[in-house]
Amino acid sequence: MENKRKNIYIAIFVATTIVSTCIAVYFGITKKEEVNNLKVQLDELKQAENKTEEVNKESEDNNSINQVQEKVVEKYAKYNVETSNCLNNNDNSIVYANYIYQTEEFYGLELNVQPDKKTVGISVDVNKFKANLPDINIGNENIYKTYTFDKEIYDIFIGGFGQDIHTNEMAFFILSDGTVEYINIKEAIENDTYQSNGKISNLTDIVGIQMANVSSKDGPGGYITTIAYNKDGKFYDIDKELKK
C-alpha cells in the first residue's frame, strides 16, 4: 500500500514537472518571440526615422538653395524697364528700356561696406582713375577714405547720367529704410570731401538701382540714366530727381 502511494506521488511529481517545464518553455518561446518582434519593430522605426531625417535634410537643403537663389535673383537680376512704370516722367516723347552693357571697372573706384554695415570704405586707384578722367588733379598716391551713414547700407550702385557718364560718376547707397543717399565721386575727389551729398527726395521703399536707356519716340539719339525701383515694381529716374 505504501509503495503504491509512493508511485502515485512520483507520478504526480513527474507530471507536474513536465507540465511546469512545458509551460516555462512555452512562455520562454513566447517571450523570445515578443523580444524578437520588438527588435524588428525597433529596427523598422529606426529606418523610418533615418528616412524622415534624410527627407527633412533634403527639404532643408532645397529651401536653403532656393533662398540663396532668390537672394541672388533679387539683388543681381535686371529689373525689366517699362516706360509706363516710371513715377517721375512727364515727357511723353521719351521711352525707357533696359541698358545692356555696363562697365565693371568703375574707373579705379572701389567701395566696401565695413563690419558695422553703416560705414563705407572708399578706395581710389589714382592712376586708373586719372586714365579715365585726366582733367582731375589728385596727385599720385592712392586714396582711402571712409564715410559713415546713420542707417545700415543695403546695397551700393555706381552709375551716371547723360551722354558721357565718365564726368558724372555717382555712388548710390540704398539704406536699410529704403531711402537712397549719394556721393558725387568726381566732386569728392576734386574737393577732397568724401561724404554723402544727402538723400534723394521722393525715393522710398527702394530695393534696387540700375542703368537704363532713354531714347526718343520720334527719332534717333538717346542717353543713359540711372533708375531706382521700389518694391511695387515702379521706378524713378534719379537724374530727374537730382535736377529738381
Beta strands, then each sheet from edge to edge (+ up, - down):
strand 1: 94-98
strand 2: 109-113
strand 3: 119-124
strand 4: 143-148
strand 5: 153-159
strand 6: 170-175
strand 7: 180-184
strand 8: 206-216
strand 9: 222-230
strand 10: 235-237
sheet 1: 1+ 8- 9+ 10-
sheet 2: 2+ 3- 4+
sheet 3: 5+ 6- 7+
end
